[in-house]
Amino acid sequence: MRQALRVGIVDGLEEISVQLKGSYMMNGKIPISGSFTVKCIEGEIRVTTGEKTFTSNREISFIASKKANFSLGDVTVGKGFHWERKKKQFFSGNLILKKRRDGLLCAINEIDLEEYIKSVISSEMNARSPLEFLKAQAIAARSWIFSRIKKKRKKENEHEKMEEGEIMRIYGNEEHELFDVCADDHCQRYYGITKFASEGVEIAVEETRGLVLMYGKSLCDTRYSKCCGGITEEFSTAWEEKKVPYLKSLADSKWDIPPLRTESDVERWVNSSPHVFCNVKHRGSISKILSAMDLKTEEFFRWKVSLSSEELEELIRRKTGAEIGEIKNIQPLSRGPSGRIKRLLLEGSKGRLVVGKELEIRRVLSQSHLLSSAFIVKKDLDKKGHLRAIEILGAGWGHGVGMCQIGAANMAFMGYNFREILKHYFKGTRIVNLYEKEI
């Protein structure tokens, strides 16, 4: 069973700043350490250290000794989201620098898969979250990465449909040509050893080593998001039009909650504060669940955003390239069971545009992204009936499919173990040890 992983840290740069701490071997034969800048010049990767310059037409590898680590400067995290920023990050394992087809550089971290899982847990959530949640998160992250590696890759343009008056985009299934997964929210957050892996994370990964979820004879594509808002979403609302039996919509609660079938249902739901696992109001509890970066997002179970008509029209032009004129109406055409909008109609004085799926809707209506597409729109009209502004009232944070991370962490606080947590979110699955045998 494969246990080594190639993670794309930065991609598409003209130069990369590198610092090697400890002993490394460049291309398996040249000892190297210290700081240097890597550039791609005239079709060659060039590494200059002191008076020496090393070149390669395709890639240069830096193989780490046992205790060595490296750092990269200005790594973009949260790309495209409201928490986007640049940070210096540190990594263990090997560093591979590759030249892309367009002549730009890509930096790849070659890392043991179980070490990767430790960083994912600590990057996605607070490393001091309850142990049973950390175990559930470890299994979900491990299952997803093995499923990702095994499944047949699909080209990006297979997930984009653009017709006159309609834009339908699906994000998250694109193939990475030079590496297995990227290091950001597009795949799974992986911030290397920059994030401190607590004793709890070490225990969680060790005690679940090799454990994954399976449905029948298939590895589970275990999706998860920050906060479902009280009802999880089904797979097809965010991605391809297919039924995934273990990724169905369900109540994030001990009790059943009926799916939201009408606009009135959604309005009542968004304006409510139901007793569900992810409705964690105590800030002290939230601080033990979310990472420091995510704690800056204070409202996520229920939230609101206001936009003037001018701001909305500018966003639509910039994000879609469509000129529909003065905005007249915003209308959901289809929703998933959690209330997340799948197709949204934007009507203007010069035309109309249908946008989907959920992440594209979130992207179009925000400078970065709305927290989720489970929202209603309140319109502010002037005396002539012209739209002056809108208020977007929403529920949850993320696509809502699969495991609700905040809900799962709160379940652990309430005494549920990792098996019960995973059973709640991924119905009909079983735990299997890919490295040894089924348990």
C-alpha positions in Angstrom: 0.0 0.0 0.0 1.4 3.4 -1.0 2.3 5.5 2.0 4.4 8.4 0.4 2.7 11.5 -0.9 3.6 14.4 -3.2 2.0 17.6 -2.0 2.1 20.8 -4.2 3.1 23.7 -1.9 3.4 26.5 -4.4 2.6 26.4 -8.0 3.1 28.7 -11.0 5.9 31.1 -9.7 8.8 32.6 -11.5 11.1 32.2 -8.5 10.9 30.6 -5.0 12.8 31.4 -1.9 14.1 28.3 -0.1 15.9 27.7 3.2 17.2 24.3 4.0 17.9 23.5 7.7 20.0 20.5 8.3 21.6 18.1 5.8 20.1 17.7 2.3 21.4 15.9 -0.8 20.6 17.7 -4.1 19.7 15.2 -6.8 20.9 12.5 -4.5 24.6 13.3 -4.7 25.5 17.0 -3.8 25.4 18.0 -0.1 23.5 21.3 0.3 22.0 23.5 3.0 21.3 27.2 3.7 19.2 29.8 1.9 18.9 30.4 -1.9 16.5 31.5 -4.5 15.4 29.2 -7.3 14.5 30.7 -10.7 13.4 29.4 -14.1 15.5 31.1 -16.7 15.6 30.3 -20.5 13.8 27.0 -19.8 16.1 25.9 -17.1 15.7 25.6 -13.3 18.6 27.4 -11.7 19.8 27.1 -8.1 22.6 29.4 -7.1 24.4 29.0 -3.8 27.4 31.2 -3.3 29.5 31.0 -6.5 28.0 27.7 -7.7 25.0 27.4 -10.0 23.1 24.2 -10.6 20.7 23.7 -13.5 18.1 21.2 -14.7 15.7 21.1 -17.6 12.9 19.3 -15.6 13.4 19.0 -11.8 15.8 19.3 -8.9 15.3 17.3 -5.8 16.5 17.9 -2.2 16.5 14.7 -0.2 16.3 15.3 3.6 18.3 13.7 6.3 16.2 12.5 9.3 16.0 15.7 11.3 16.2 18.2 8.4 13.4 20.6 7.4 12.9 23.4 4.9 11.0 26.6 4.6 9.4 28.5 1.7 8.7 32.2 1.7 5.4 33.8 0.8 3.3 30.7 0.6 -0.3 31.6 -0.2 -2.8 30.0 2.1 -6.6 30.1 1.7 -6.3 31.0 -1.9 -9.4 32.8 -3.1 -11.2 32.7 0.2 -11.7 35.5 2.8 -8.8 34.2 4.9 -6.2 34.3 2.1 -2.8 35.5 3.1 0.9 34.9 2.5 3.0 33.1 5.1 6.5 31.6 5.5 6.0 27.9 6.1 8.1 25.0 7.3 8.1 21.4 6.1 9.7 18.1 6.9 10.5 15.6 4.2 11.9 16.1 0.7 11.6 19.1 -1.5 11.1 18.6 -5.3 11.3 21.6 -7.6 9.7 21.1 -11.0 9.4 23.1 -14.2 5.8 23.3 -15.5 5.0 23.2 -19.2 4.6 27.0 -19.2 8.1 27.5 -17.8 7.0 28.4 -14.3 8.1 26.7 -11.1 6.3 24.3 -8.8 7.5 23.3 -5.3 6.5 19.8 -4.0 6.8 18.3 -0.6 7.4 14.6 -0.7 6.2 13.3 2.7 5.1 10.2 4.5 1.3 9.9 4.3 0.8 9.5 8.1 3.0 12.6 8.7 0.9 14.4 6.2 -2.3 13.5 8.1 -0.9 15.0 11.3 -0.4 18.3 9.5 -3.8 18.2 7.9 -5.6 17.7 11.2 -3.6 20.6 12.8 -4.1 22.8 9.7 -7.8 22.1 9.3 -8.8 22.5 12.9 -7.4 23.2 16.4 -4.7 20.6 17.3 -6.1 20.6 20.8 -9.6 19.6 19.8 -11.2 16.6 21.6 -9.2 13.4 20.9 -12.2 11.5 19.5 -12.8 14.2 17.0 -9.2 14.3 16.0 -9.4 10.5 15.4 -12.5 11.0 13.2 -10.8 13.8 11.3 -7.7 11.6 10.8 -9.8 8.8 9.3 -11.8 11.2 7.1 -8.6 12.9 5.8 -6.9 9.6 5.2 -9.9 8.1 3.4 -10.2 11.1 1.2 -6.5 11.1 0.1 -6.5 7.4 -0.7 -9.7 7.8 -2.6 -8.2 10.8 -4.4 -5.1 8.8 -5.4 -7.0 5.8 -6.5 -9.9 7.3 -8.5 -9.6 8.0 -12.2 -8.5 11.6 -12.7 -10.7 13.9 -14.7 -9.7 17.0 -16.6 -10.8 20.4 -15.3 -12.8 21.3 -18.4 -15.1 18.4 -17.8 -16.3 20.3 -14.7 -17.3 23.5 -16.5 -20.4 24.1 -18.5 -20.7 27.5 -20.2 -23.7 28.2 -22.4 -25.4 31.4 -23.4 -27.0 32.8 -20.3 -25.6 30.1 -18.0 -22.4 29.4 -16.1 -22.1 26.0 -14.2 -18.8 25.3 -12.6 -17.7 22.5 -10.3 -14.6 23.0 -8.2 -12.5 20.5 -6.3 -12.1 17.6 -8.7 -9.5 19.0 -11.0 -6.4 17.0 -11.7 -3.0 18.2 -10.5 -0.5 17.2 -13.2 2.7 17.3 -11.2 1.6 16.2 -7.7 -1.0 14.2 -5.9 -2.7 17.0 -4.0 -2.3 20.7 -3.3 -1.7 22.1 0.2 -4.8 24.4 0.4 -8.5 24.2 0.8 -9.0 23.0 -2.8 -7.8 19.6 -1.5 -7.0 19.5 2.2 -5.2 22.2 4.3 -1.6 21.2 4.7 0.6 23.8 6.4 3.6 21.5 7.1 5.2 21.7 10.5 4.3 25.4 10.7 1.2 24.1 12.6 2.2 22.5 15.9 1.0 19.0 16.1 -0.2 18.4 19.7 0.1 15.2 21.7 -3.5 14.6 20.9 -2.8 14.7 17.2 0.1 12.3 17.6 -2.1 9.9 19.5 -5.1 10.3 17.1 -3.0 9.5 14.0 -1.0 6.7 15.7 -4.2 5.0 17.1 -6.0 5.2 13.7 -2.9 4.4 11.6 -4.1 3.0 8.2 -7.8 3.3 9.1 -10.1 4.4 6.3 -13.9 4.3 5.6 -15.3 1.9 3.0 -18.7 1.5 1.5 -19.2 -1.9 0.1 -15.9 -2.7 -1.7 -15.1 1.0 -2.4 -12.9 3.5 -0.6 -15.1 6.4 0.6 -14.6 9.9 -0.9 -15.0 11.4 2.6 -15.9 15.0 2.1 -16.1 17.4 5.0 -16.7 21.1 5.6 -16.5 23.5 8.6 -20.1 24.0 9.5 -23.2 22.5 7.8 -25.6 24.9 9.5 -27.7 22.1 11.0 -28.4 19.9 7.9 -25.7 18.4 5.8 -25.9 18.5 2.0 -25.9 15.8 -0.7 -23.0 15.3 -3.0 -24.7 16.4 -6.3 -25.4 19.9 -5.0 -21.7 20.7 -5.0 -20.3 18.3 -7.6 -21.3 15.9 -10.3 -24.9 14.8 -10.8 -24.6 11.4 -9.2 -25.8 9.8 -6.0 -23.2 8.9 -3.4 -25.0 6.7 -0.9 -22.8 7.7 2.1 -22.9 11.4 1.2 -26.6 12.0 1.7 -28.3 15.0 3.4 -29.0 14.4 7.1 -29.8 16.3 10.3 -26.7 17.3 12.4 -28.7 16.2 15.4 -30.0 13.3 17.4 -33.4 14.0 15.9 -34.6 14.0 12.4 -35.1 17.3 10.6 -37.1 17.3 7.4 -35.4 18.5 4.3 -36.0 22.1 3.2 -38.4 21.8 0.3 -39.7 25.3 -0.2 -38.4 28.9 0.0 -40.6 29.4 3.1 -38.9 26.4 4.7 -35.4 27.9 3.9 -36.4 31.3 5.2 -37.7 29.8 8.5 -34.5 27.7 8.8 -32.1 30.5 8.2 -33.9 32.7 10.7 -33.9 30.0 13.4 -31.3 28.7 15.9 -32.0 25.0 16.0 -30.6 22.7 18.7 -28.0 20.8 16.5 -24.5 19.6 17.0 -22.8 22.5 15.1 -24.7 25.3 16.9 -21.9 26.0 19.3 -22.5 29.4 20.9 -19.9 29.4 23.7 -16.8 31.1 22.4 -14.6 29.1 24.8 -15.7 25.9 23.1 -15.2 27.3 19.6 -11.7 28.4 20.5 -10.9 24.7 21.3 -12.3 23.6 17.9 -11.2 26.1 15.3 -7.7 27.1 14.3 -6.4 30.6 15.1 -6.9 31.6 11.5 -10.5 30.4 11.4 -11.4 32.1 14.7 -11.3 35.4 12.9 -14.6 34.4 11.3 -16.9 35.1 14.2 -20.3 34.4 12.7 -20.7 31.2 10.7 -23.7 29.1 12.0 -25.9 32.0 11.0 -24.5 35.1 9.2 -25.4 38.0 7.0 -23.8 40.1 4.3 -25.0 43.4 2.8 -24.3 44.6 -0.8 -25.4 47.8 -2.6 -26.9 47.3 -6.1 -23.7 49.0 -7.5 -21.5 46.5 -5.6 -23.6 43.6 -6.7 -23.5 44.7 -10.4 -19.7 45.2 -10.3 -19.2 41.7 -8.8 -21.3 40.1 -11.5 -19.4 41.8 -14.2 -16.0 41.1 -12.8 -16.6 37.5 -11.7 -18.6 36.3 -14.7 -17.7 38.6 -17.5 -21.4 39.0 -18.3 -23.1 42.4 -18.7 -26.6 42.1 -17.5 -27.1 45.7 -16.6 -29.0 47.1 -13.7 -29.8 44.2 -11.3 -33.5 43.5 -11.0 -33.9 40.2 -9.4 -32.1 37.4 -7.6 -33.9 34.1 -7.5 -32.9 30.5 -6.5 -33.9 28.0 -9.2 -32.9 24.9 -7.3 -31.7 24.0 -3.9 -30.3 21.0 -2.1 -32.0 19.5 1.0 -29.9 21.7 3.3 -31.1 24.9 1.6 -27.9 25.3 -0.4 -28.6 26.9 -3.7 -27.5 24.8 -6.7 -28.7 27.1 -9.5 -29.2 30.9 -9.1 -30.9 33.3 -11.5 -29.6 36.8 -11.8 -31.9 39.1 -13.8 -30.8 42.5 -15.1 -32.0 45.3 -17.4 -29.9 43.9 -20.2 -30.2 40.2 -19.7 -30.3 37.3 -17.4 -27.7 34.8 -16.2 -28.0 31.4 -14.4 -25.0 30.6 -12.1 -24.1 27.3 -10.4 -23.0 25.2 -8.6 -22.8 26.2 -5.0 -19.1 27.4 -4.9 -19.5 29.4 -8.0 -22.6 31.1 -6.5 -20.6 31.9 -3.4 -17.7 33.2 -5.5 -19.9 35.5 -7.8 -21.7 37.2 -4.9 -18.6 38.1 -2.8 -15.2 39.7 -3.2 -13.8 36.3 -2.1 -16.5 33.7 -1.2 -19.8 33.7 0.7 -19.6 31.3 3.7 -22.1 29.0 2.0 -24.9 29.0 -0.6 -27.6 28.2 2.0 -29.0 31.7 2.1 -32.0 33.9 1.4 -32.0 37.4 -0.1 -33.8 40.4 1.4 -34.3 43.2 -1.1 -34.2 46.9 -0.3 -36.3 48.8 -3.0 -36.7 52.5 -3.5 -40.0 54.2 -4.1 -39.9 53.4 -7.8 -39.3 49.7 -7.1 -35.6 49.8 -8.1 -33.2 47.6 -6.2 -31.0 49.7 -3.9 -29.3 47.0 -1.9 -29.6 43.4 -0.7 -29.0 41.6 2.6 -27.9 38.0 2.3 -28.9 35.9 5.3 -27.1 32.6 5.4 -26.5 29.3 7.3 -23.3 27.4 7.7 -19.7 27.6 6.4 -18.7 25.5 3.4 -20.3 23.0 1.0 -21.9 21.1 3.9 -21.3 17.7 2.3 -20.2 14.8 4.6 -18.8 15.5 8.0 -19.6 18.8 9.7 -16.3 19.5 11.4 -17.7 21.8 14.1 -20.6 19.4 14.7 -18.2 16.4 14.9 -16.0 18.2 17.4 -19.0 19.1 19.5 -20.2 15.5 19.4 -16.8 14.5 20.9 -17.2 17.1 23.6 -20.6 15.5 24.3 -19.0 12.0 24.8 -19.4 10.4 21.3 -16.4 8.3 20.2 -14.9 8.5 16.7 -16.8 5.5 15.4 -20.1 7.0 16.5 -19.1 10.3 14.9 -18.2 8.7 11.6 -21.3 6.5 11.6 -23.4 9.6 12.1 -22.0 11.5 9.1 -21.2 8.6 6.7 -24.1 6.2 6.8 -23.6 2.6 5.9 -19.8 2.7 5.9 -17.3 0.5 7.8 -13.8 1.1 9.1 -11.0 -0.9 7.4 -7.3 -0.9 8.0 -5.7 -0.6 4.6 -2.2 -1.4 6.0 -3.3 -4.6 7.8 -6.8 -6.0 8.0 -10.4 -5.1 8.5 -11.4 -4.3 12.1 
